[in-house]
Amino acid sequence: MIMRVLVTAASKHGSTKEIADFIAAELGSAGLDVVVAEPDAVTDVAGYDAVIIGSAVYTGYWMKAATKLASRLADEWSATRVWLFSSGPVGDPLEPPGDPFSVEEVMETTGAEGHAVFPGVIDRNALGVGERAMVTALRVPDGDFRDWNQIRS
């Protein structure tokens, strides 16, 4: 029987979605049956052997679509295996370090077996005025800091 996996991620500008798509492609190439869906489109996790939930991180927190998914399906998580990933720290060294503030609650709600933090992307041209002001004030460098080999492993 082929393992069926759901990969879902909350992404504001698309780079976290690209990570989710990459993870799904890697799992698919390993022979798993993989479904990719937006968090708001997930109505249940019945029929999945595993779920991977990801979120972009803004000001230290997961996006609402991902945290709402975790709480909305709170009664269903015990029947499936869950892993989490966050995308957001940038620079060298990565800032901010450590886990997002909200991920511990999502781990408890879902019973997640693990959480990975992946570097993200900063493209000032894609940011809103408030976001540009924040990254400028914090001296965050522009660039794509994702490490595809780290994500693959």
NUKE-743532 format. One record per residue (C-alpha): residue in one letter; x, y, z. Coordinates in steps of 0.1 Angstrom, whole numbers, padded with zeros to 4 digits, always signed. Example, Ala and Ser with C-alpha at 12.3 -4.5 7.8 and 13.67 -1.06 7.14 Angstrom:
2
A+0123-0045+0078
S+0137-0011+0071
//
This chain:
153
M+0000+0000+0000
I+0014+0034-0010
M+0016+0060+0018
R-0006+0090+0012
V+0008+0124+0023
L-0008+0159+0025
V+0016+0188+0022
T+0001+0222+0030
A+0017+0256+0037
A+0007+0292+0044
S+0027+0315+0021
K+0023+0352+0017
H+0047+0359-0012
G+0051+0324-0026
S+0085+0312-0014
T+0071+0290+0014
K+0047+0275-0011
E+0077+0267-0033
I+0093+0249-0004
A+0060+0229+0001
D+0059+0221-0036
F+0096+0210-0035
I+0089+0187-0005
A+0059+0172-0023
A+0079+0166-0054
E+0107+0149-0034
L+0082+0127-0016
G+0064+0119-0049
S+0097+0109-0065
A+0102+0085-0036
G+0070+0067-0046
L+0045+0083-0021
D+0011+0095-0031
V+0013+0133-0024
V-0014+0159-0024
V-0006+0196-0021
A-0034+0219-0008
E-0037+0254+0006
P-0044+0254+0044
D-0078+0270+0040
A-0088+0242+0015
V-0081+0214+0039
T-0113+0202+0055
D-0101+0170+0070
V-0071+0147+0071
A-0089+0114+0069
G-0073+0092+0043
Y-0038+0106+0048
D-0010+0086+0065
A+0010+0118+0071
V+0006+0155+0070
I+0033+0182+0066
I+0022+0217+0076
G+0044+0247+0068
S+0042+0284+0073
A+0060+0315+0065
V+0071+0333+0096
Y+0064+0370+0101
T+0075+0390+0132
G+0082+0356+0148
Y+0048+0340+0143
W+0032+0315+0119
M+0006+0328+0095
K-0030+0325+0106
A-0040+0301+0078
A-0016+0275+0092
T-0024+0280+0129
K-0062+0280+0122
L-0057+0247+0102
A-0041+0232+0133
S-0068+0243+0156
R-0097+0237+0132
L-0088+0200+0128
A-0077+0195+0165
D-0098+0164+0169
E-0083+0146+0138
W-0045+0149+0144
S-0042+0119+0166
A-0051+0096+0136
T-0022+0107+0114
R+0015+0115+0117
V+0024+0152+0114
W+0056+0172+0107
L+0060+0210+0106
F+0082+0234+0089
S+0088+0271+0091
S+0103+0294+0065
G+0115+0329+0074
P+0149+0335+0090
V+0173+0352+0066
G+0209+0365+0065
D+0241+0351+0078
P+0238+0343+0106
L+0201+0336+0103
E+0179+0361+0120
P+0158+0356+0140
P+0173+0324+0155
G+0152+0296+0169
D+0116+0285+0165
P+0087+0309+0159
F+0067+0318+0190
S+0035+0301+0178
V+0050+0268+0167
E+0051+0252+0201
E+0013+0255+0204
V+0009+0240+0168
M+0031+0211+0178
E+0010+0204+0209
T-0023+0207+0190
T-0012+0184+0161
G+0011+0161+0181
A+0038+0168+0155
E+0068+0145+0155
G+0092+0173+0144
H+0097+0208+0133
A+0123+0222+0108
V+0132+0258+0103
F+0143+0267+0068
P+0158+0300+0057
G+0135+0322+0036
V+0135+0349+0009
I+0135+0387+0011
D+0126+0405-0020
R+0119+0442-0011
N+0101+0447-0045
A+0074+0421-0034
L+0069+0436+0000
G+0043+0461+0012
V+0052+0494+0026
G+0050+0483+0062
E+0071+0451+0055
R+0097+0472+0036
A+0100+0496+0065
M+0104+0467+0090
V+0132+0449+0070
T+0149+0482+0064
A+0148+0491+0101
L+0161+0456+0110
R+0188+0458+0083
V+0176+0425+0068
P+0195+0417+0036
D+0176+0409+0003
G+0181+0375-0011
D+0170+0339-0014
F+0185+0321+0016
R+0168+0288+0011
D+0190+0257+0011
W+0174+0232-0011
N+0198+0204+0001
Q+0188+0211+0037
I+0151+0210+0027
R+0156+0178+0007
S+0171+0161+0037
//
